Amino acid sequence: MSNIYKVVLWNKNKKLYDKLLFYFIISFLLLFTALNFLLHGEITPETLIIRAFGILAILLLHIILSIGPLCRINPKFNFLLYNRRHLGVTMFFMAAVHGVFSIIQFHGFGNENPLVSVFTANSAYTSFLDFPFQILGFFALIILLLMAATSHDFWLKNLGPKAWKNLHMMVYIAYALLIMHVMLGAVQNETSIFISLMVLLGVLLIGGLHIYAASISKVENHKTEDWIAVCKVDDIPENRAKTVLLNGNKVAIFKYEGKLSAVSNYCRHQGGPIGEGKIIDGCITCPWHGYQYYPENGCSPPPFDEKLETYEIKLSGNEVLVNPKPNPAGTKVPPLNITI
């Protein structure tokens, strides 16, 4: 968390994260190269680079898309979120190497401009099986480029969390384009069904994780203008929260030091689930990137200026009731004392 922009802010965890990522990439490339020279001694360096970086990019993308649902399923995976943007930028560069070498290899030695040739070399646009799969990869790479170029917090701050999040949700469009790119390429150019089977397994894995994570993250949606009984005090773990959906807005109700406070569930950084975080040093701490907020007013501690909407709460016996109308972001609401 930072209130100023710097090119890189590495700490011990980030260094370890990036070091493991570097070792993984080097190990994969070395192993892939060795296996190909062993099994396909006639393979050219250009083809080897195209295949190695293409497979590596799609593998990294599957890992990236698995992190979100895995963290929903088990908070122990939250450490993977912390440097996910480094993983995404690295994946883009792997995909870019694959794309650039492919364009040079297959479109760079004719009379036509290589980029134009990508769109004109195969004109079977009305055919399903013979559709020019290269352009699907091209547009996927453009999306990944936009995401990599806007990954820094400078863009998050200036575009706003909602616009920035919507832009980066385009990763699913890129994923769909890449799956079609690989599948059509395999159908048109490969005799083995191994690639198609591996891609299908990857799609089933990603889809299954997202469906399962969504099924266990459901919260009851209360639609009313009156105070709403959402849970019992004992239902909320100490220094943790109970998340509910009130009139379409997710609200996190925290219990700490014999008190209750309720704030918006959406972190102002990247829309992280505040209710899945915990109270650390007196502050609600987002589980994604550690952004913090005071529970009584939803404000980040100085010098930071992020603010959450707050909600009024009261007790009816042991029942917790919440006013579904949010207060403006940063509005102080005295914590509800539950020790009396």
N, C-alpha and C positions, 0 to 999 in steps of 0.2 A: 504494500500500500504506500503510495507516494503522492505528495501534493505538488511535486515538480516533475518535469520530464527529463529523463536521462536515457542515453542510448541503451545501456545495459545496467541492470541492478542485480548482480549475481550474489547470492548467499550460499551457504554450505549445501543446502538442499538442491538449489538450482544447479550448482556445479556438479553434484552427484547425478542429478537427472540427465543433464546434458552429456556427462561423461559416459553414462550407461547407453544413451542413445547413440553416441559416436562409436562405441565399441560394438554395438549391435549392427550398425550399418557396415562397418569395416568387416566384421565377421561374416555377415551375409554375403557381401560382395566377393570376399575371398573364397568362401565355400561354393558359391554359385559358379564362379570362374573355374575352380578346380573340377567340379562335377561336369561342367560343360566340355572342358578340354579332355576329360576322361571318357565321357560318353559320346561327344561330338567333336572329335579332333579337328574336323575340317571347318569349324565355325570361325567366322571372321571377327576381328576386334569390334568392328562397327555393330554387327549383329549381336555380339555378346553384350555390348554396352546398352543397346536398345532394350534387349530382353531383361538384363539384370536390373536396370533402373526402373523399367516399367513395372516389373513384378514387385520390386521394393516399394515403389510409390503406392501401389494398390494395397500392399500388405500394411504399410503405415497408416493408410486411410482407414482400413478396417480396425486397426488398433485405436485410432483417434475416435471413431464413431462408437466404439465399445465402451470408452471411458465413462461417458455420461450415464448410461443405464447401469453400469456396474456400480457407480457411486450411489445411485438411487437404491440399488439392491442391498449394498453393504457399504456403510461409511468408511470401512477400512481402505477402500480404494480411493478415498478423497485426495491422497497425496499425488495421484496421477493427474489430477486437474490442475495442480499448481503451475506446471510449466507446459500445459497442453499447447499453448500458442507456439512455443519453440518447436514442438513436435509437428505442428501444422505447417510452419514455415519450412522446416526441413523436408517435409513430405512434398511441398510445392517444388523445391529445388530438385528433388529426385525426379519428379514428374517432368520438370522443365528439361532436364538432361535427356530423358527419354524422348520428349517431343522434338527438341532441336535436332538430335541425331537422326530421328526418323524422317524429319523434313529434308535434312541434308542428304540422307541415304537414298530416299525414294522420290524426292522432288527437286533435288538441287543440281541435277546435271542435264537438264533439258533447256530448251529455248525460252520456256515460260518462267515467269517469276515464281519461286518456290511456294510462296504463300497463296498465289493464285492457283497454282497447280494442285494444291491440297483440295480445292473446291471443284476443279474442272477435270482432274485426271480420271475420276470415276463419276459418270453422269447418271448412274442408275438410281436416281432419287425416288422413283416411284416403286422400286422393288424393295421388299422387306429384307430378304436374305442377302441381296447384293448391294444394299444401301452403303454409300461411302462412309465406313466406320471412322475414317480419319478425322472427319469434321466434328464428330461427337467428342473425340478426345481433344480437339482444338478448342472447342467452346468450354469444355470442362477445365482446361488449363487456364483459360481467361478468367473463369470464376475463381480458381485457386490463386491466381495472380492477384486479383482484387482483394481477396481475403488476407493473403500474406502481406500485401502492401499496406493494409489498414489494421494490422494486428497490434500495433503499439497503442498505448493508452492515450497518446495525443489524439488519435482518431476517435477513440471511444469517447473522450471528453468533448470533442468538437462536433461529432455527429450526433451525440446523445446516445444513452444506453439502448433505447428502443430501436433507433435506426441502425446502430452498429450491430445489434443482435440480429435484426432482420437480414442485414447484409451477410452475416456469417452463418445464418441458417441456410443460405444458398449452398452450403456444403452438401446438402442432401440432393440438390439438383445436379451438382458436379458428380456426386456418387452415382446417381442414376445414369448420367451420360457416360461415365467411365465403365459401368457395368455393361451397357449396350455396346460401347466401343470394344471392350475385350471380347464379349460374346460373339459379335459380328465378325471381328477379326479372326477369332478362332474358327468360326464356321467357314469363312472364306479362304483361310490360308493354312489351317492346321488339319492334319488327318487324325490326330489323337483327340479323344474326348476328355483327357485329363484336365486341361485348362478349364473347360466348361464346367466340369464337376466341381473343381475347386472354387470357382466363382460362385456357383450355385450354393455350395456349402457356406461361403462367406456371407451371401445375402440372407440365407436362413439364420445364420448366427446373429447378424446385426438386427434383423427383423424380430427374431425371438427375444433377444435381450431387451429391445425397446418395448415390445408388447408386455413382457413380464414386468418390467420396471413400471410401466404405466398402470398395470393391474394392481400393484401393491402400493401405489402412491395416490390412490383415489381418496378424496375427502368429501364429506357430505356438504352439499351446497344448500345453504339456507337463504331463502329469498323473502325478505320482509323488511319493514321499516321499524319494527319494534325491537326491543332488547331480545337477544337470542341466547337461550341456554345451549352451550356448546359442549360442555364436559364437566366432570367433577374435578375438584382441586387435586385429588389424589391421582387423577389420570395424567397429570403433568409431572415428568421427572424433575428433580432438583437441578437447577442451572440449565434446563432444557426447555423445549417448547412443545405445545400442541398446535398443529396447523389445521385451520378450518377454512371453508369457503363461504363467504358472506356476500350475497348479492353479486357474485362473480369475482370478488376480490379475495385473494388468499391472505389470511391473517395469522400471524404467529403469536401465541400467548405464552410468555415466558414466566417461569417460577424461579425465584432467587431470593435468598436472604429473608425468607418469610413474606415475600411480596409477589404480586403479579403485575405484569405490564404487557400490552398488546401493541404490535407494530405491523406494518406491511411485510409480507413474506418475500418481497422482491428486492434484492440487494441493488444499490444504485451503480455498482460497478459493471456487472454483466448479467444482472437479473438472477443471481444465484439464490437458492432456497434458504433464506434466513432461518426459517423454522427448523432446518436440519443442522443448524449450528448450535453453539452453546455459549454460556456466559463465561468470559475469561477476563480477569482483572476488572470486573464490574461492567464490562461491555459485551453486548451481543456480538458474536464473531462469526462472520459468514464462513461456511465450511469450504467454499471454493478457493478464495484468495486472501482470506484473513481480514477483509474490510470490517471495521468495527463501528458500533452505534450504541449510544446510551439508551437503555430500555425505557426510561421515563419520557424522553422527548424525541427519540429517533435520530438524534444528531451525532455525527462522527466527532470524536474528540479532536480538539485543536491540534495542529493547524488545518485539519481537513474540513471540508464543507459539505460532504454528502449528507442528505437528510431523508428519513423515511416518514410516511404517514403514520400517525398514532391513532389508537382507538380507546374509547372509554370502556371500562369494565366494572362489574359489581358482582356481589355474591347474593345468592338466595339459598341460605343454608350452606350446603357443601357444593352447590351448583354454581358454575362460573357463567355469567351472562355478559354478552358483548353488544355494544351499540354498533350496528353494522355501518353507520355513517362515518367515514374516515375524517379525521381532522387534517388540516393542511400539514404538509411535511414540516417536521421540526417543532410541532406544537407540543408543549409540555403537558403531560397528563400525570398527576400525582399517582404513584404506584399504589395498588390496592393491598392493604395490609391483611394478611391471612392468619396471623398469629394471635389475634385478639380472641 
